[in-house]
């Protein structure tokens, strides 16, 4: 999964909801590549830039 896909095609509300869900439910069922992409998205959403 490419973080750019989520940034380009997902509404900010959808990204926020996904990250909130992951903070509660965790990412144990996600593939490693998806986890890595979401870490980038989370860092960017917190103003930290790409991880």
Backbone torsions as a table, in degrees:
resi	resn	phi	psi	omega
1	UNK	NA	134.7	-178.9
2	UNK	-98.8	124.4	178.9
3	UNK	-55.9	-31.3	-179.5
4	UNK	-62.9	-33.9	178.5
5	UNK	-60.6	-46.3	-179.5
6	UNK	-65.9	-43.9	-179.2
7	UNK	-63.2	-39.3	-177.3
8	UNK	-77.3	-39.5	-167.0
9	UNK	-107.9	-13.3	-179.3
10	UNK	-102.5	138.3	174.9
11	UNK	-65.8	150.4	178.0
12	UNK	-53.6	-37.5	178.9
13	UNK	-61.1	-40.6	-179.3
14	UNK	-66.5	-42.7	178.0
15	UNK	-62.7	-44.2	179.9
16	UNK	-61.3	-45.5	179.8
17	UNK	-62.4	-41.3	178.8
18	UNK	-62.4	-47.4	-179.6
19	UNK	-64.3	-37.3	177.4
20	UNK	-65.2	-43.6	178.0
21	UNK	-59.8	-43.7	-179.8
22	UNK	-64.7	-33.9	179.8
23	UNK	-67.7	-27.0	179.8
24	UNK	-90.3	-48.9	-172.0
25	UNK	-92.7	-17.2	-177.9
26	UNK	83.1	177.2	-176.2
27	UNK	-120.0	21.8	-175.0
28	UNK	-58.9	-27.5	-177.5
29	UNK	-92.8	-1.5	-177.8
30	UNK	-87.9	150.5	175.1
31	UNK	-69.8	151.1	-178.8
32	UNK	-53.5	-38.3	-178.9
33	UNK	-66.3	-35.5	178.5
34	UNK	-70.3	-43.1	176.8
35	UNK	-56.2	-44.8	-178.8
36	UNK	-62.5	-43.6	179.3
37	UNK	-63.4	-41.3	-178.8
38	UNK	-69.4	-29.6	174.1
39	UNK	-63.4	-38.5	177.1
40	UNK	-64.9	-45.9	179.9
41	UNK	-60.8	-44.5	-179.2
42	UNK	-63.0	-43.5	179.9
43	UNK	-63.7	-42.1	179.6
44	UNK	-66.3	-36.7	-178.8
45	UNK	-70.7	-21.4	177.7
46	UNK	-96.0	7.3	177.9
47	UNK	75.5	22.0	-177.8
48	UNK	-96.4	-5.5	-175.9
49	UNK	77.7	-178.0	-178.5
50	UNK	-69.5	141.1	179.1
51	UNK	-89.0	NA	NA
